[in-house]
Amino acid sequence: MITRRDFSTLLAAAALAPASSGLAGAQSRPVARNVVLVHGLFADGSCWSEVIPKLQAAGLNTTAVQNPLTTLDDAVASAKRVLARQDGPTVLVGHSFSGMIVTEAGLEPNVSALVYVAARAPDAGEDYAALAKTFPTPPASAGIVFDGDEGRLTEEAFLRDFAGDLPEAKARVLYAVQEPFHKALLAGKTTVAAWRSKPSFYAVSTEDRTIDPDLERFMAKRMGATTIEVKSSHLSLISHPQTIADLILKAAGR
């Protein structure tokens, strides 16, 4: 487990070599016409249903990818297929695990900016699991169960550690549509880091019990992202949809 001193050292090291994206790249990016949203583990594309109408109301063509949750290669390919259908500059947004997808697929030429919502943000070739182990283990990890090669969260862990700030009735609906993930998905590593060349934005969930909030802060700092903090569970996109939509709109230059 990382100590406060270790965390400060990591942040200082990240600050010495920030990515070239962040605010500097934001000044020259084109105004986006499209948004592509990618979901992570324990969810499907419907998890963006609170954010989508807010983006559509602002005039953005918005598409939610149905991440197959099989392998990282499959997941990246599914996002790239959707990106290829977009006409013009596009903001690519990822929640949770799909930050891996954003990091890999974000180099597509029509991607104008990246948005990470309580998401993984590895460097090229980085072992994300090893990085995560340098921070406290989030409570949700203990709630993952497997049926053969398929993993999912127990209902107790889903309600308490994944969707902890949502009304129980709504959280139970989300639990009912939870998409199991394949073990092979977790073995994938990104080969590139799009955040090193694309303007990046990050929403930290300060009450997160699925990814440690200090790990989120570290990744956001390392990439030089425009960062906001949301007092939220892992599902800020549902409990605080206007805040997340506003960040996406900022990334879109709206």
C-alpha positions as CSV (number, residue, x, y, z in Angstrom):
1,M,0.0,0.0,0.0
2,I,1.3,3.4,-1.0
3,T,2.2,5.8,1.8
4,R,1.4,9.6,1.8
5,R,5.1,10.3,1.2
6,D,5.2,7.8,-1.7
7,F,2.1,9.4,-3.2
8,S,3.6,12.8,-3.0
9,T,6.8,11.5,-4.6
10,L,4.8,10.0,-7.5
11,L,2.9,13.2,-8.0
12,A,6.1,15.2,-8.1
13,A,7.6,12.8,-10.6
14,A,4.5,13.0,-12.8
15,A,4.7,16.8,-12.7
16,L,8.3,16.8,-13.9
17,A,7.4,15.0,-17.1
18,P,3.8,15.9,-17.9
19,A,2.1,14.9,-21.2
20,S,2.1,17.4,-24.0
21,S,-1.7,17.2,-24.2
22,G,-3.6,18.9,-21.3
23,L,-4.2,22.6,-21.5
24,A,-1.6,23.4,-24.1
25,G,-3.2,21.2,-26.8
26,A,-6.7,22.3,-25.8
27,Q,-6.1,25.7,-27.4
28,S,-5.7,24.4,-30.9
29,R,-8.2,21.5,-31.0
30,P,-11.2,21.8,-33.4
31,V,-14.8,22.2,-32.1
32,A,-16.1,18.6,-32.0
33,R,-19.3,17.5,-33.7
34,N,-19.5,14.1,-32.2
35,V,-19.1,12.2,-28.9
36,V,-18.4,8.5,-28.6
37,L,-19.0,7.0,-25.1
38,V,-17.5,3.7,-23.9
39,H,-18.6,1.8,-20.8
40,G,-16.4,-0.3,-18.5
41,L,-16.8,-3.4,-16.4
42,F,-20.1,-4.3,-14.6
43,A,-22.1,-2.3,-17.1
44,D,-23.4,-1.9,-20.7
45,G,-24.0,1.1,-23.0
46,S,-27.1,2.1,-21.1
47,C,-25.0,3.5,-18.2
48,W,-24.6,6.6,-20.3
49,S,-28.4,7.2,-20.6
50,E,-28.4,10.2,-18.2
51,V,-25.5,11.9,-20.0
52,I,-26.6,11.3,-23.6
53,P,-29.7,13.6,-23.7
54,K,-27.7,16.5,-22.3
55,L,-25.1,16.1,-25.1
56,Q,-27.8,15.7,-27.7
57,A,-29.5,18.9,-26.4
58,A,-26.2,20.7,-27.0
59,G,-26.2,19.6,-30.7
60,L,-23.6,16.8,-30.4
61,N,-24.1,13.6,-32.4
62,T,-23.7,11.0,-29.6
63,T,-23.1,7.3,-29.7
64,A,-22.6,4.7,-26.9
65,V,-20.3,1.8,-27.8
66,Q,-21.4,-1.7,-26.7
67,N,-18.1,-2.9,-25.3
68,P,-17.9,-6.7,-25.8
69,L,-15.8,-7.1,-22.6
70,T,-14.0,-10.1,-24.1
71,T,-10.4,-9.0,-24.8
72,L,-8.8,-5.6,-25.0
73,D,-8.2,-6.0,-28.7
74,D,-11.9,-6.8,-29.3
75,A,-13.0,-3.8,-27.1
76,V,-10.6,-1.4,-29.0
77,A,-11.9,-2.7,-32.3
78,S,-15.5,-2.1,-31.3
79,A,-14.7,1.5,-30.4
80,K,-12.7,2.1,-33.6
81,R,-15.6,0.8,-35.7
82,V,-17.9,3.4,-34.1
83,L,-15.2,6.1,-34.4
84,A,-14.9,5.3,-38.2
85,R,-18.6,6.2,-38.6
86,Q,-18.2,9.7,-37.2
87,D,-18.2,12.7,-39.5
88,G,-15.7,15.2,-38.2
89,P,-13.9,15.9,-34.9
90,T,-15.0,13.5,-32.1
91,V,-14.5,13.4,-28.4
92,L,-13.8,9.9,-27.1
93,V,-15.0,9.3,-23.5
94,G,-14.3,6.3,-21.3
95,H,-15.6,5.3,-17.9
96,S,-13.7,3.0,-15.6
97,F,-12.0,0.1,-17.4
98,S,-12.7,1.7,-20.8
99,G,-10.0,4.3,-20.1
100,M,-7.8,1.5,-21.5
101,I,-9.8,1.7,-24.7
102,V,-9.7,5.5,-24.8
103,T,-5.9,5.3,-24.3
104,E,-5.5,2.9,-27.2
105,A,-8.1,4.0,-29.7
106,G,-7.7,7.7,-29.0
107,L,-5.0,8.0,-31.6
108,E,-7.6,7.7,-34.4
109,P,-7.2,10.8,-36.5
110,N,-10.8,12.1,-36.0
111,V,-10.4,12.0,-32.2
112,S,-10.1,15.7,-31.1
113,A,-10.0,15.1,-27.3
114,L,-10.2,12.4,-24.6
115,V,-12.3,12.3,-21.5
116,Y,-11.7,9.9,-18.6
117,V,-14.5,9.4,-16.1
118,A,-13.1,7.7,-13.0
119,A,-11.2,5.7,-15.5
120,R,-8.0,3.8,-16.0
121,A,-5.3,5.8,-17.8
122,P,-2.3,3.6,-18.4
123,D,0.9,4.6,-20.2
124,A,2.0,2.6,-23.3
125,G,2.8,-0.9,-22.3
126,E,2.2,-0.3,-18.6
127,D,1.0,-3.0,-16.3
128,Y,-2.1,-1.3,-14.9
129,A,-2.6,-4.0,-12.2
130,A,0.9,-3.4,-10.9
131,L,0.3,0.4,-10.8
132,A,-3.0,-0.1,-9.0
133,K,-1.3,-2.3,-6.3
134,T,0.8,0.7,-5.2
135,F,-2.4,2.3,-4.0
136,P,-5.0,1.0,-1.4
137,T,-7.1,-1.9,-2.7
138,P,-10.6,-0.6,-3.4
139,P,-13.4,-2.4,-1.6
140,A,-15.2,-3.4,-4.8
141,S,-12.4,-5.8,-5.7
142,A,-13.5,-8.2,-3.0
143,G,-16.9,-8.4,-4.5
144,I,-15.8,-9.8,-7.9
145,V,-16.9,-13.4,-8.5
146,F,-16.3,-15.7,-11.4
147,D,-18.4,-18.3,-13.2
148,G,-15.7,-20.0,-15.2
149,D,-14.0,-17.3,-17.2
150,E,-16.8,-14.8,-16.7
151,G,-16.5,-12.2,-13.9
152,R,-19.1,-10.0,-12.3
153,L,-19.9,-8.1,-9.1
154,T,-22.1,-9.5,-6.4
155,E,-25.3,-7.6,-5.8
156,E,-24.0,-6.5,-2.4
157,A,-20.8,-5.1,-3.8
158,F,-22.6,-3.5,-6.7
159,L,-25.0,-1.6,-4.5
160,R,-22.4,-0.6,-1.9
161,D,-19.1,-0.2,-3.7
162,F,-20.0,0.5,-7.3
163,A,-23.2,2.5,-7.2
164,G,-23.1,3.7,-3.6
165,D,-24.6,7.1,-4.1
166,L,-27.5,6.0,-6.3
167,P,-31.0,5.3,-5.1
168,E,-31.2,1.6,-4.3
169,A,-34.0,1.0,-6.8
170,K,-32.0,2.6,-9.6
171,A,-28.8,0.7,-8.6
172,R,-30.8,-2.6,-8.7
173,V,-31.9,-1.9,-12.3
174,L,-28.2,-1.3,-13.2
175,Y,-27.2,-4.5,-11.5
176,A,-29.8,-6.4,-13.5
177,V,-28.2,-5.3,-16.8
178,Q,-24.6,-5.9,-15.6
179,E,-22.6,-7.4,-18.5
180,P,-20.1,-10.1,-17.3
181,F,-16.5,-9.6,-18.4
182,H,-14.0,-12.3,-19.6
183,K,-10.8,-12.9,-17.6
184,A,-8.8,-12.4,-20.8
185,L,-9.9,-8.8,-20.9
186,L,-7.9,-8.0,-17.8
187,A,-4.7,-9.4,-19.3
188,G,-4.5,-6.8,-22.1
189,K,-2.0,-3.9,-22.1
190,T,-2.2,-0.7,-24.2
191,T,0.5,-0.3,-26.9
192,V,0.2,3.5,-27.1
193,A,-0.9,6.3,-24.8
194,A,-3.2,8.7,-26.8
195,W,-3.2,11.1,-23.9
196,R,0.4,12.0,-24.7
197,S,-0.7,13.7,-27.9
198,K,-4.4,14.5,-27.5
199,P,-6.0,17.1,-25.2
200,S,-7.2,15.1,-22.1
201,F,-9.8,15.7,-19.4
202,Y,-10.4,13.7,-16.2
203,A,-13.3,13.5,-13.7
204,V,-12.1,12.1,-10.4
205,S,-14.7,10.5,-8.2
206,T,-13.7,11.4,-4.6
207,E,-15.9,8.8,-3.0
208,D,-14.9,6.0,-5.4
209,R,-14.8,2.5,-3.9
210,T,-14.0,0.8,-7.3
211,I,-10.8,2.7,-8.3
212,D,-8.9,4.4,-5.5
213,P,-9.4,8.2,-5.8
214,D,-5.7,8.9,-5.3
215,L,-4.9,6.6,-8.2
216,E,-7.3,8.6,-10.3
217,R,-5.6,11.8,-9.2
218,F,-2.2,10.4,-10.0
219,M,-3.2,9.3,-13.5
220,A,-4.9,12.7,-14.2
221,K,-1.8,14.6,-13.0
222,R,0.5,12.4,-15.0
223,M,-1.3,13.0,-18.2
224,G,-1.6,16.7,-17.7
225,A,-5.4,16.5,-17.9
226,T,-7.8,19.3,-17.2
227,T,-9.2,17.8,-14.0
228,I,-12.4,18.1,-12.0
229,E,-13.3,16.4,-8.7
230,V,-16.8,15.1,-8.2
231,K,-18.1,14.0,-4.8
232,S,-19.5,10.8,-6.2
233,S,-19.3,7.0,-6.2
234,H,-17.7,5.3,-9.2
235,L,-20.9,6.1,-11.2
236,S,-20.6,9.9,-11.4
237,L,-22.0,9.6,-15.0
238,I,-25.3,8.6,-13.4
239,S,-25.3,10.4,-10.1
240,H,-23.9,13.7,-11.5
241,P,-24.7,13.6,-15.2
242,Q,-24.8,17.3,-15.7
243,T,-21.3,17.7,-14.3
244,I,-20.0,14.9,-16.6
245,A,-21.8,16.3,-19.6
246,D,-20.3,19.8,-18.9
247,L,-16.8,18.3,-18.8
248,I,-17.5,16.5,-22.2
249,L,-18.8,19.8,-23.6
250,K,-15.7,21.6,-22.5
251,A,-13.6,18.9,-24.2
252,A,-15.7,19.4,-27.3
253,G,-15.0,23.1,-27.3
254,R,-18.6,24.0,-26.7
